[in-house]
Amino acid sequence: MKLKNESVFVGVLTTIGRRTGLPRSVELRMVYLDGKFYASSASIQTKHWCRNLIKNPSVKVKAGGESFACEARQVAED
């Protein structure tokens, strides 16, 4: 799959469990913009995937059969 800029898609985000250290995967709607993947949550403190990536920002994103190693970071509303 060739990702196009501003694509919206459902992908798989794999984080490392903050307590177990095991891989944890979740399907999320994401946006691919300027070479970066974006996922959002209205409640960062209650979503396990958010809490996991805050503790360990090394994540994987699967989109259209391809896998990408990424470093996550929180983006401010600006």
Secondary structure by P-SEA (a helix, b strand, c coil): cccccbbbbbbbbbbcccccccbbbbbbbccccccbbbbbbccccccaaaaaaaacccbbbbcccbbbbbbbbbbccc
